[in-house]
Amino acid sequence: MKRLLTVAELAAYLDVAPADLYEFFERGRGDGLPAIRIGGEWHVPLEEFSDWLLRFAEKNKS
């Protein structure tokens, strides 16, 4: 079973404001943060987030 984090849980884990994460939701498909909406709340699959974060870091490495 996949571990899902709410936006608040992910923000706390990353030590960022939840509002900062919504920018990544708005990027859309492809580069956007992997998230699913359950009811009125966004959830992020932890395993997919880890993969996305590695790709994001590689892509933005300068």
C-alpha positions as CSV (number, residue, x, y, z in Angstrom):
1,M,0.0,0.0,0.0
2,K,1.3,3.4,-0.9
3,R,2.0,5.9,1.8
4,L,0.2,9.2,1.1
5,L,1.1,12.5,2.7
6,T,-1.3,15.4,2.9
7,V,0.1,18.8,1.8
8,A,0.4,19.8,5.5
9,E,2.3,16.6,6.3
10,L,4.7,17.1,3.3
11,A,5.2,20.7,4.2
12,A,6.1,19.8,7.8
13,Y,8.4,17.1,6.5
14,L,10.2,19.5,4.2
15,D,10.0,22.4,6.7
16,V,8.3,24.7,4.2
17,A,5.0,26.6,4.1
18,P,2.1,24.6,2.6
19,A,1.4,27.5,0.2
20,D,4.9,27.0,-1.2
21,L,4.0,23.5,-2.4
22,Y,0.9,24.6,-4.3
23,E,3.2,26.3,-6.9
24,F,4.4,22.8,-7.8
25,F,0.8,21.5,-8.1
26,E,0.1,24.2,-10.6
27,R,2.9,23.2,-13.0
28,G,0.6,20.6,-14.5
29,R,1.5,17.2,-15.9
30,G,5.1,16.2,-16.6
31,D,7.1,18.4,-14.3
32,G,4.4,18.9,-11.7
33,L,4.5,17.5,-8.3
34,P,2.9,14.0,-8.3
35,A,-0.3,14.4,-6.4
36,I,-3.8,13.1,-6.3
37,R,-6.9,14.7,-5.0
38,I,-9.0,12.8,-2.5
39,G,-12.1,14.6,-1.6
40,G,-11.1,18.2,-1.1
41,E,-7.5,17.6,-0.1
42,W,-4.3,17.0,-2.1
43,H,-2.2,13.9,-1.2
44,V,1.3,13.1,-2.4
45,P,2.5,9.5,-2.7
46,L,5.8,9.5,-0.8
47,E,7.6,7.1,-3.1
48,E,6.6,9.0,-6.2
49,F,7.6,12.3,-4.5
50,S,11.1,10.9,-3.8
51,D,11.5,10.0,-7.4
52,W,10.2,13.4,-8.5
53,L,12.5,15.3,-6.1
54,L,15.5,13.5,-7.6
55,R,14.5,14.4,-11.1
56,F,13.7,17.9,-10.1
57,A,17.1,18.3,-8.5
58,E,18.9,16.9,-11.5
59,K,17.0,19.1,-13.9
60,N,17.7,22.2,-11.9
61,K,21.3,21.5,-11.1
62,S,23.6,24.3,-12.2
